[in-house]
Amino acid sequence: MRLLQHIFFIAIIVFYSDVNYAIDDTPSTDPTPSTDKLVIDIVNTLIETAPVEKKTTKELYKLSKQQPIWTDDKAIKAALKLLGNAHRKGLRNKDYKVEWLKTKWAFLKAAKISSFHQLALFESTLSSSVLHYYSDTRYGRIRTKRVGAFLKQDKKVPEFTKKIWETIQRKEFSELEKEWEPTFFLYENLKRALNNYQDAYKQDPKGFKSSKSLKKGGKSEQVARLRHLLITLEDFPVDKDGQPKNTTTTEDVFDKPLADALKNYQGRHWLKKTGYVDNRTLKTLNHPLPKRIEKIELGLERLRWQPHYEENRLILVNIPSFRLWAYNNLDEKPFTIRVVVGKTKGHKTPVLSSKMGHVVFRPYWGIPSSILKKEIYPAMKRDPTYLKRHNMEMTRGGRVRQKPGGRNALGLVKFIFPNRHAIYLHDTPSKSLFRRSKRDFSHGCVRVSNPDKLAGYLLGWKKANIKKAMYKGKNRWVKLKHKMPIMIMYSTVLALKGPHVSFIGDVYGKDATLKRLLNKKYNSI
C-alpha cells in the first residue's frame, strides 16, 4: 500500500506540472524543488486530509489507475454545484467544504505558479467531499447503532465507487443523484417540504409574527405575510403561473380562500380547523422557521437509514405519532389505526425494518425473561396460585407462558415479523389506553387498536371469518400470501401526502441526541 501511495503521489506531481503550464504558460525563473521534497510535501498533505484508509477512496483511485481525478474544469464545476446544493437535501454544505473548495479552485486557476501542495490538497479534498456527499445522501451521516436504530444497509463499495467514477468521467452528476438518492415517497415528500420551508425563510427571514388572532374580513400586513407563507408551504392553491387561486381581494385582506388554506395548515398540525388564527394556531405559526427546517432535516436523515424499498406495499408505524398506516398500494389512501408503543423509561420500542409473514389468532404469550425475573417470579413467591389465576402455565422447558383467551396480554391476534428484538404487533385487553393522546405504555411491542380490521386488511378475509378465528377455536397461525414490508420508525416530522408536514412531539427525546451527533460529524478544513 505504501508503494502504491508513493506512485500515486509522483503521478500527481507529473500531472500538476502540466496543469501549471496550462494555467499559465509564462516561463518561471523560480528554482524547481527536488522530487523528494515534493513527494514528502504531497504525502503529508494527502495523509492529513484524505481518508486513504477507507475502501471507497482506495477503490476510486484504483479505477483511475492512481492518476489524479479532477483534471477537467467542467467536471470540477459540476461537482462544486452538486455539493453547493447539499442543503436542499437536508445536508450541510460545510460538511463538504464547499466554500473552501470554490475559493481554492478560483485561486489555483488565477495563480501563475500553483503550489504542488495546494493542488494535491484540492484534489484530495474534492474527492473526499464527493464520496462523503454520495455516502451521506444514500446511507445517512451517522452509524445508526449510535441512536439505537438497528437497520441493515446494503453498502456495496465497488458498485458505489464505480458509479461515482463513471459520473466524474461524464462530467454530469444529476443522473446519478436521482438514481442514488432514496426514492421512498416519505423522503420525496419531506425533501419537497424542506425546500418550501427554506424558500419561505429566504423570502421572509423574520417569518410570520403576530401577537393577536386574525379572522376573516380583517386587514393588515400580517394577513399578507400569512398568505405568502401558506402559498410557499403549498397550503394555498396557486395556478400554473404561481398566482393564488380564487382570490378577488387585495393580499392584505383575510378572505375565504385564505381561511380555506389556513384550514389545510391547521389540519396537518393536528389543530381544530377553525379557518382563523386562534391562540393555538398563532403559537404554531409563530414557531421560528429555522426550527422547523431543523426538524425536517432530522427527519430526512432518519429516512436515509432505511432500506431502499422497491415494493408498493407497506406497514408504517411511527413511534412518536402513536399510529400505524397500512398500504396495499402506496398510491392509494392507507388504512390507519392508533397504536400503543414502548414506555419512555426502560422499554422503548426500537427502530427496525422487516417483512411480516404471519398472523396468529388466539396466541400464546411466551413471557420474556426480563418480565419473568422482575414481575412474574416475585409474584409467584407471594402467591402460589398466581399462574392459575392469570391463565398461565409452566412449559416443559421451565418457561412460563400465558394461554390463549380474552385475558391474554397479547389479546386475540398477533402479527409476526422476524427481528432481533423479538418485537411484534398485537391486540390487547387494555383498550382504554387508546383513548389517550400520549400512548407509551407497553414493554416494547406495539399494541394495535383494531386488530380485527388490520388482520382482515392483510389477509383479505371477510369480517365473519376474522371474528370466528379470534373468538373460537384454538391457537392458529396463518401465513400471508405475500410478505408485507413493515417499517417501525422514529420521526418527529411526517409528510404522508405531498409536502404537507406534520410536526410531532419527541416522546423519547431523540432529536437532541441526533442533532448533537450530526454537529460533531466532520471537522472543518
N, C-alpha and C positions, 0 to 999 in steps of 0.2 A: 504493500500500500504506500509506503514511504517513497519508493522509486516511482510509482505511478503519479504521486503528487508532484515529485520533482520534475518529471517530464511535462506535466500539465503546466507548471509554473513557467518553464522555459518556453513552452508554446505560447503562453500569454505574452511573454516578453517579445518574442518574434512578431506576433500579430500586432501588438500595440505599437511596435516600432513603425510598422507600415501605417497604422492609423494616424500616428502623429504627422507623418508626411502628407496623409490625405487631408487632415485638418488644416495643416499649414505647411506648404512646401518651401518656405523660406529656409535656406541653409542656416544651421546653427553653429556658432563657434564654441559653444559650451562643450567642455570635455564630457565624453560619454562614460558613465560609471561602469565599473567592471561587471561582467556577467554574474560573478559570485555575489557581489553586493546586491544586484537586482533580485537575484533568486532569494537571498535572505530577506530582503525587504518585502517581497511579494508573499513569501511563505508566511512571514509573521502577520501580514495583513489578512490573508485568507484564513489562516488558522484561528485568528482572533474573531473574525466576523462571519465566516460561512460555516454552516453546520455540516462539516465534511464527514462526520461520523454517521449521519443519517442516511438511510437506504435511498431515499428519494434523490438526494444530492448526488450520491455516487452513481445511481442509475442514469441520471440526467447527463452527467459528463461522460459516462460510458457511451451513451448514444451519440454524443458529439465527438467521440474519439479523442477525448481530453483536449479539445480545441475550445477557445472562447465561444460563447453562445451569442452574445449580444453584439453582432457585427453590422447590423443594419439599422439605420436611423428610423425607418418606418416601423420595424418591429419594436424598437425601444419606445417610440411614441405610443404605439398601440398598447404596450404593457403598462406604461405610465397612466394612460387613460383608464385602463381596466382597474388599476389599483386606486386611482383617484376617485372612483365611484364606489369604493368599498362601503362607504357609509349608507348607500342606498340599499344595501343588503343587510343592514343591521350590524356591520363590522366597523372597525375603527381604522381610518386612513393612517393614523400614526403608527399602528402596528406593522405597517408595510413600508414605513419610512418614505412616504410619497413625496413630501415636500423636500426632504434631503436629496432624494434621487433626482427630482426635477432641477433643483438648484445645481447639483453636482454635474448633471449632464450638460446643462447650459454653460457652465464654467469650462468643462472639458472641450466642448466644441469651439468655444471662443479663445481658448488658450493657444498660444503659438507653440509652446512646448509643454506637453502634458506629462505630469509625473507618472511613471510606471506604477508607483504605489497607489496613486489615486485612481488610475484606470482599473487596476486589479480590484480595488475596493469597490468601485462602482459595479463591475462585473459580478462579483460575488454577492453583493447586497441585492442587486436586482434579481438574480437567480433565486436567492433565498426568499425574497419577498413574494415572488410569483408562486413558488412552491407552497409557501405558508398560506397565501391567499386561497389557492385552489383546495388545499387541505382543509382550511377553516370553513370554506364555503360548503364543502360536501359533508365533512365529518364533525364540524364544530371546533371550538377553540380550546377546549379543555378535555381531559380524560373524565369520562362520565362517572367512573367509580368514585371520584373525589366528591361528588354530590349525591352519592347513593343511587345512581341510575346504572343498572347492570344490563346494558344493551349491546348486542353483538353487532359490530360494524365490519363489513367486508372490505378491508383495506388491501387492495391488490397493487402493490408498489410498482411492479413492472408496467402494468396497464396504465396506471396513473401517470407515471413519468413519460411513457411513450406518447400518450395523448398530448401532454404539455409540449413535448419536443416537436411533434408534428404541427402543433398550433404555432409555435415560435417560427418554424420554417415557413408557414403560410403567411405569417405576419397578421393574422386575423384571430382575435380572441372571442368574439361574440358567439360563434358556433359552439365552441367547447363550453363556454359559460352556460349556455342553455342546456346542453347535454349533462353537464356535471352537477349543476345546482339541483337541489331537491325539487321535484315536480308535484309533491303532495299538495292537495288542494288547501289544507290548512296553512301551509307555508306560503303558497302563492297569494292567498287572501291576506295574510298578515304582512307580507312584504309590500303589497299594494297599499295597505293601511298605513304602514310606516312612511312610505313616500308621501301620502296625503298629509300626515301629521308634520312631516319635515317641511313640506311646502307651506302649510298653514303657519308654521313658526317663522319661516323665511319671509312670508308676506307680511306678517304682523307679529314681531317678536314679543310685544307686550301681551298679546293674547287677549281674549275676552275677559274683562274685569268689570264687575258691577257689584254694587252694594245693595241694590234693590231689585225686586222682581219686575219682569217685563210681561205685559199682556197684550192681547190682540187689540189693535187700534192705537197703541202707543207709538210715539215718535221720538227718536233720539239717535245719537251717534252709536250707542251701544247696540241698538237694533240692527244698524248697518253692519257692525262688526260681527254680530251673531249670524247674520245672513251669510256673510263672506266665509265664516268658519264652517257653517253647515254645508255650504257649497263645496268647499275644499275637501271636507270629510265624506262627501258623497251622500249625505242625508237629504240634501236639497236637490231635486232633479233638475238637470240642465239639458238644453237642446244640443244638436250636433256642433254648434258654434260655441258651446260653453256658456250660453246665456241662460239665466234662471227661467224655468217654465212657469206659465200661468201667473206671472207677476204683472200687475197693472199699476201698482202704486210705486212711489219712489222707494229706493232701497232702505231708507231710514224709517219706514212705516211698518209696523208689525201687522202683516196681513194674513189671510187664511193660508196661502202656500207656505209661509214661514212657520205658522202654527203646525201644519201637517209635517213639515220637515223636522220640527222640534219633537214631535211625537215619535218619529223614527229614532231620533237620538235618545230619547228617554227610554224607549223600548229596549234598546241594546245595552243600556246601562242599568237595567232592572229597576227602572223608575216608573211611577204611575204616569200614564200617557195623558197628561193634562192639556198639552198644547200651549202652555205658557210657562214662563220661568218662575217656578215656585222655589221655596227655600232649598229643598233637596237638589233640584236641578241646578240652581245657582251655585251650590257648593261643588257640583261636578264640573260645571262649565268653568269655574274659577280655578280648577286644578291646573297647575303650570304645564304647558305643553311639553317642555323638556322631560318632565317626569313621566308623561305618557309615552314619549318616544323611548325613553329608557326601558320602560316595561315591555314595549313591543320588541325591542332589541333582545331582551332576555328570552322572550317567547320564541323568537326566531332561532336563537342559539339552541334552545331545548329541542326544537323540531329537527334541527340538523343532526342531532344524536340518533334519531330514529332510523330504522332500516328503510330503504327506499322501496316503498310499496308500489307494486305494479297491478295489484288486483283492484277490482271495482267494488269490493265488499269490505266492510269493516265494522267492528265494535270498538267504540271510543269511550273510554272512561277518563274524565279529567278530575283529578282528586280535589282541587280547590273549588270546583263547580258543584261537587256532590251530585253529579249527574252522569248518566250513560246515554250515548247515542248509537243506534244500530242502523247501519246502511246495507241494504241488499243491493243497492245501486247508488254510487256516490252522486249521481246526477239527480236523484230523487229526494224528497223530504224524508228525513230519518225518523225512525221510531225512537222515542226518548222517554226515560223514566228517572226517578230520583234514586240515589244510592246513599248508603252509609259507608264511610271509609274508616281507616285505622285511627286510633287515638293519637293525639298530638304528642303525648308523653309515653314513650316506650313501645308503641305499636303502630308506627307509621306504615301506611300502605306503600310498597315500593313501586318505583317506575319500572315497567317491563314491557316486552313485546313478545307475542307468541301466536299460536293458532289454536282456536277452540276446536276440540274434536268430539266431545260427548256431552250429553245432557243426562243427568242422573235423577230419576224420580225416587222419592222416599229414601233418601240417602242415609247411610250410617255416618256418624261423626267420629272419626278417629282422633281422639283428643291429643293435641300436641304436647310434647314433653314439658315445655315451659309452663303450660297451664296445669298439667298434672302435678308438677312439683310445687307450684305456687298456690294453687287453688284446690284441686281435687283431693290429693293425698292428705293435706291437713284437715279437709272436711270429713274424709273417711275416718280419720282418727277420732274426731269429735263425735261422729255419728255413724255407727256400723251399718245403718240402713240407708246411708246416703245414696249408694249406687242404685238400689232398687227404687227408691223414691224418685230418682231422676231418670228412670228408664235406661240405666247404664248397665254394662256387663264387662267382665274381665275376659279377655281373649286367651287362647292357649299360649300365646307368646308373652303373656303378662301385661299386655297393653289394656287400656280402658277405652271403650267406645260407647257411644250413645245410640240406642236402637232407633229405627225409623219411626216416624209418627209426628203428630202435631206439636209435641213438646220438644222435638229435636232442635238443637241450636241452629242447624242448617235449614230448618223448615222442611218443606216438601220437595224442593228442587235444588239441584247443584249443577253448576256449569264448569266443566273441567278443561284446562289447557296446560300443557307442560311448562314448568318454570322452576327455577332453583329455589324459590322462596315458599313453595307449596301454597301459593295464593290461588283462590278461585272465587267465582261469583256464587252467591247462594241466597235462598229465601231466608226468612227469619220470623220467629213468633213475635218479636218486639216491633210491631207495626207502628206504634205511636211515634217512634223516633223519626219517621219520615216526614212528620209534620213540622219538625224543627228546621230553621233556616241553616244552622251550622250543624253538620251531621258527621262528626268524627267520634264514633263510639265503639268501633269493632277492634278485634285483636290483630287486624291487618288485612283480612279478607274483605271483599266488597259485597255488602248486602244490597239486594235489589228490591224495589218496592212492588213491582208487578211481575213476579217470576213466571206466572202462567202465561202472560202476554208475551214475554220475552221468549219462552220456550216455544210457543205457537209460532212466533215470528221466525225463529231459527229452523224449526222442524217442518213448518208448513202444515201442521196438524189443525184439525177442527177443534173448537173450544171444548166440546164434549169429550173428545179423546184426551185432551190435556188434563181436564178435571178428573177423569177416570184414573189416569196414571198417577195423579197426585194424591187422591184420597182413597184409592182402593188398591188391593194387591200388595206385592212385595217390592223390595228394592229392585230397581230396573235401570239398566244402562242402555241408552240409545245413542248410536253413532250417527253423527251428522253426515249427510251425503257428501258434502264438500266442507272441508275445514274452513273455519271462519277466522280471519286475522283479527287479533284483539290488541289494542294499544291502551295500556294504562299509563297515562302521562300526568305531568305536573306543570301547569302553566297558569299564570295569573292574568293572561290575556288569551282571548279566543276570537277568531274570525271564521265562523262556521259558514256564513253565506256572504260572499263578496268581501269587500274591505271594511265591513261594519264590525268594529271591535267591541267586545265586551271585556271590561276590566273587572277582575275578580279578586277577592280577598286572599291574602297569603297565609293560609291556615297553618302551614308548617314552618313559616318564617324562612323560606329557602331563597328568596330573592336577594337578601343582603349577602348571604354566603356566596351565591353565584356572582354577584356584582364584584365582590372583593377578589375572587379568583380571576375573573376576567381582567380586572385592573392590574393584576400582577403578571399577566401573560407574557408580555415582551418588554425588554428594556429598550430605552431609546438609543440611537446610534451614537 
